[in-house]
Structure formats: C-alpha cells, structure tokens
C-alpha cells in the first residue's frame, strides 16, 4: 500500500499511525498539496490527502473512510474501533469531537497565515478559536483513557492525541502547558509509543 500526503496533516498522520498500529506495511509518498501540485494531480486530481492506494490500485480518500476500511481488514482483537453498540458510538463521538477541534485549528491557521493579512476576517478567527477550545475542553473533560492504565488504544485515543499534538505545534500560544491536562497526558503517552514516534509530525 501507498499512503500519500505529509505527516504535518493531522488527517494523514492519524491514518499513518493507525496503519502502524494495525501492523500494515506501507510506502509513504510524501507529497504536499501546496508544494507538489503537479505531481499530486497525477495521483489525485482533487488535490486531497490522505489518499491510500491499495495493492490492487484502488484509491481511497478521507481519513475516516480509510480507517473504516482498514479496521475491517484486521483481526477483531487488533481493531481500533469497537464493532457495535454503545462503545462504538462513544469512540466515534470522541473522534468526531477531536476532528472538529482539528478542523477549526486548520481553519485558524489558513485564515491567519495563508490569507493576506489585510483580508483576514477577525470575527471568523474568533469564532473558530472559540469552537476549537470548546471541542478541546469537551475532550479534556472526558474520563481518563483506559489506555493510560495499559488498555489497548482505540481510534479515539489515536485521533485525540494526533489532533492535540497538531494544535500544540501550529498554535503554540493557544496551548500553554496545563490548559488541557488530560489531553496532554494522553498525547504524551501516545507520542512515546513506537507507532507515533515512527510517524513524526513534519
């Protein structure tokens, strides 16, 4: 398999970390949708990452869809998403909240760094910042992850940790140490694991 995209994308990184946790071998095709547009168009004219190219040549897009596919390709005991019931909904809801936090983080970065300063719309940045912190606050208020006590990781752990690390990296002034202690603890735990350490945020 080939995974297209850079690990500085939280969406690419959550897929890459998950691939390692599942035990899949994959080739990393490190292309940027901004810096390598001509090369990217040959692979994906939509200029969208992550893209997972299967050995058959089939191309999968959208991190949640890719992860759903991968979860179905491994033995039940290796899955990161519960198969059904309240536990599955709980993990899915935490992933949804974390992805919203990540989405708002990306929107803030785009608005404040990619858009010309004179066109930056401050009320939109303020709104996104409030939504971002509301989502992170909801995640931080959840009970501590069982993974901190030795239980296997779930996709909720992976996604929450990846999003937290990304936000700390791109918006450091918004995330002083201690603002979200539960998330910081989970992030530190996960980042020390081989699957995360082998997939550095670039």
PEGI-V712405 format. One record per residue. RES is the residue in three letters. SS is DSSP state (2 for helix, 1 for strand, 0 for the rest). PSI is psi as a letter, one per 40 degrees, with the letter a starting at -180 (999 if undefined). D_FIRST is the distance of its C-alpha to the first C-alpha in whole Angstrom. Layout:
# PEGI-V712405
res:RES ss:SS psi:PSI d_first:D_FIRST
res:RES ss:SS psi:PSI d_first:D_FIRST
This chain:
# PEGI-V712405
res:UNK ss:0 psi:i d_first:0
res:UNK ss:1 psi:h d_first:4
res:UNK ss:1 psi:h d_first:7
res:UNK ss:1 psi:h d_first:10
res:UNK ss:0 psi:i d_first:13
res:UNK ss:0 psi:i d_first:16
res:UNK ss:0 psi:e d_first:16
res:UNK ss:0 psi:e d_first:20
res:UNK ss:0 psi:h d_first:19
res:UNK ss:2 psi:d d_first:19
res:UNK ss:2 psi:d d_first:17
res:UNK ss:2 psi:d d_first:14
res:UNK ss:2 psi:d d_first:15
res:UNK ss:2 psi:d d_first:16
res:UNK ss:2 psi:d d_first:12
res:UNK ss:2 psi:d d_first:11
res:UNK ss:2 psi:d d_first:14
res:UNK ss:2 psi:d d_first:14
res:UNK ss:2 psi:d d_first:10
res:UNK ss:2 psi:d d_first:12
res:UNK ss:2 psi:d d_first:15
res:UNK ss:2 psi:d d_first:13
res:UNK ss:0 psi:e d_first:12
res:UNK ss:0 psi:i d_first:8
res:UNK ss:0 psi:h d_first:7
res:UNK ss:0 psi:i d_first:5
res:UNK ss:1 psi:h d_first:6
res:UNK ss:1 psi:h d_first:9
res:UNK ss:1 psi:g d_first:10
res:UNK ss:0 psi:g d_first:14
res:UNK ss:0 psi:i d_first:15
res:UNK ss:0 psi:h d_first:18
res:UNK ss:0 psi:e d_first:20
res:UNK ss:0 psi:d d_first:23
res:UNK ss:0 psi:e d_first:23
res:UNK ss:0 psi:f d_first:21
res:UNK ss:2 psi:d d_first:21
res:UNK ss:2 psi:d d_first:22
res:UNK ss:2 psi:d d_first:18
res:UNK ss:2 psi:d d_first:17
res:UNK ss:2 psi:d d_first:19
res:UNK ss:2 psi:d d_first:17
res:UNK ss:2 psi:d d_first:14
res:UNK ss:0 psi:h d_first:16
res:UNK ss:0 psi:e d_first:19
res:UNK ss:0 psi:e d_first:20
res:UNK ss:0 psi:f d_first:19
res:UNK ss:0 psi:h d_first:17
res:UNK ss:0 psi:i d_first:15
res:UNK ss:0 psi:i d_first:13
res:UNK ss:1 psi:h d_first:10
res:UNK ss:1 psi:h d_first:7
res:UNK ss:1 psi:h d_first:6
res:UNK ss:0 psi:i d_first:5
res:UNK ss:0 psi:d d_first:5
res:UNK ss:0 psi:e d_first:9
res:UNK ss:0 psi:e d_first:9
res:UNK ss:0 psi:i d_first:10
res:UNK ss:1 psi:h d_first:10
res:UNK ss:1 psi:h d_first:11
res:UNK ss:1 psi:i d_first:13
res:UNK ss:0 psi:h d_first:16
res:UNK ss:2 psi:d d_first:15
res:UNK ss:2 psi:d d_first:17
res:UNK ss:2 psi:d d_first:16
res:UNK ss:2 psi:d d_first:12
res:UNK ss:2 psi:d d_first:14
res:UNK ss:2 psi:d d_first:16
res:UNK ss:2 psi:d d_first:13
res:UNK ss:2 psi:d d_first:11
res:UNK ss:2 psi:d d_first:15
res:UNK ss:0 psi:e d_first:16
res:UNK ss:0 psi:e d_first:13
res:UNK ss:0 psi:i d_first:15
res:UNK ss:0 psi:i d_first:18
res:UNK ss:2 psi:d d_first:21
res:UNK ss:2 psi:e d_first:22
res:UNK ss:2 psi:e d_first:19
res:UNK ss:0 psi:i d_first:18
res:UNK ss:0 psi:e d_first:19
res:UNK ss:0 psi:h d_first:21
res:UNK ss:0 psi:i d_first:24
res:UNK ss:0 psi:d d_first:24
res:UNK ss:0 psi:i d_first:28
res:UNK ss:2 psi:a d_first:31
res:UNK ss:2 psi:d d_first:32
res:UNK ss:2 psi:d d_first:30
res:UNK ss:2 psi:d d_first:27
res:UNK ss:2 psi:d d_first:29
res:UNK ss:2 psi:d d_first:30
res:UNK ss:2 psi:d d_first:26
res:UNK ss:2 psi:d d_first:25
res:UNK ss:2 psi:d d_first:28
res:UNK ss:2 psi:d d_first:28
res:UNK ss:2 psi:d d_first:24
res:UNK ss:2 psi:d d_first:26
res:UNK ss:2 psi:d d_first:29
res:UNK ss:2 psi:d d_first:27
res:UNK ss:2 psi:d d_first:25
res:UNK ss:2 psi:d d_first:28
res:UNK ss:2 psi:d d_first:29
res:UNK ss:2 psi:d d_first:26
res:UNK ss:2 psi:d d_first:27
res:UNK ss:2 psi:d d_first:30
res:UNK ss:2 psi:d d_first:29
res:UNK ss:2 psi:d d_first:27
res:UNK ss:2 psi:d d_first:30
res:UNK ss:2 psi:d d_first:33
res:UNK ss:2 psi:d d_first:31
res:UNK ss:2 psi:d d_first:30
res:UNK ss:2 psi:d d_first:34
res:UNK ss:2 psi:e d_first:35
res:UNK ss:2 psi:d d_first:33
res:UNK ss:2 psi:d d_first:32
res:UNK ss:0 psi:h d_first:35
res:UNK ss:0 psi:h d_first:38
res:UNK ss:2 psi:d d_first:41
res:UNK ss:2 psi:e d_first:43
res:UNK ss:2 psi:e d_first:41
res:UNK ss:0 psi:h d_first:40
res:UNK ss:0 psi:h d_first:41
res:UNK ss:2 psi:d d_first:42
res:UNK ss:2 psi:d d_first:43
res:UNK ss:2 psi:d d_first:39
res:UNK ss:2 psi:d d_first:38
res:UNK ss:2 psi:d d_first:40
res:UNK ss:2 psi:d d_first:39
res:UNK ss:2 psi:d d_first:36
res:UNK ss:2 psi:d d_first:37
res:UNK ss:2 psi:d d_first:39
res:UNK ss:2 psi:d d_first:36
res:UNK ss:2 psi:d d_first:33
res:UNK ss:2 psi:d d_first:36
res:UNK ss:2 psi:d d_first:37
res:UNK ss:2 psi:d d_first:33
res:UNK ss:2 psi:d d_first:33
res:UNK ss:2 psi:d d_first:36
res:UNK ss:2 psi:d d_first:35
res:UNK ss:2 psi:d d_first:32
res:UNK ss:2 psi:d d_first:35
res:UNK ss:0 psi:e d_first:37
res:UNK ss:0 psi:i d_first:35
res:UNK ss:0 psi:i d_first:36
res:UNK ss:0 psi:i d_first:34
res:UNK ss:0 psi:h d_first:31
res:UNK ss:2 psi:d d_first:31
res:UNK ss:2 psi:d d_first:28
res:UNK ss:2 psi:e d_first:31
res:UNK ss:2 psi:e d_first:33
res:UNK ss:0 psi:e d_first:30
res:UNK ss:0 psi:i d_first:28
res:UNK ss:0 psi:i d_first:25
res:UNK ss:0 psi:i d_first:23
res:UNK ss:0 psi:i d_first:22
res:UNK ss:2 psi:d d_first:20
res:UNK ss:2 psi:d d_first:24
res:UNK ss:2 psi:d d_first:24
res:UNK ss:2 psi:d d_first:21
res:UNK ss:2 psi:d d_first:21
res:UNK ss:2 psi:d d_first:25
res:UNK ss:2 psi:d d_first:24
res:UNK ss:2 psi:d d_first:22
res:UNK ss:2 psi:d d_first:24
res:UNK ss:2 psi:d d_first:27
res:UNK ss:2 psi:d d_first:26
res:UNK ss:2 psi:d d_first:25
res:UNK ss:2 psi:d d_first:28
res:UNK ss:2 psi:d d_first:30
res:UNK ss:2 psi:d d_first:28
res:UNK ss:2 psi:d d_first:29
res:UNK ss:0 psi:g d_first:32
res:UNK ss:2 psi:d d_first:34
res:UNK ss:2 psi:d d_first:38
res:UNK ss:2 psi:e d_first:37
res:UNK ss:0 psi:g d_first:35
res:UNK ss:0 psi:i d_first:38
res:UNK ss:0 psi:h d_first:38
res:UNK ss:0 psi:e d_first:39
res:UNK ss:0 psi:d d_first:39
res:UNK ss:0 psi:g d_first:36
res:UNK ss:2 psi:d d_first:37
res:UNK ss:2 psi:d d_first:35
res:UNK ss:2 psi:d d_first:31
res:UNK ss:2 psi:d d_first:32
res:UNK ss:2 psi:d d_first:32
res:UNK ss:2 psi:d d_first:29
res:UNK ss:2 psi:d d_first:27
res:UNK ss:2 psi:d d_first:29
res:UNK ss:2 psi:d d_first:28
res:UNK ss:2 psi:d d_first:24
res:UNK ss:2 psi:d d_first:24
res:UNK ss:0 psi:e d_first:25
res:UNK ss:0 psi:i d_first:23
res:UNK ss:2 psi:d d_first:20
res:UNK ss:2 psi:d d_first:17
res:UNK ss:2 psi:d d_first:19
res:UNK ss:2 psi:d d_first:20
res:UNK ss:0 psi:e d_first:17
res:UNK ss:0 psi:g d_first:16
res:UNK ss:0 psi:i d_first:19
res:UNK ss:0 psi:h d_first:21
res:UNK ss:0 psi:999 d_first:21
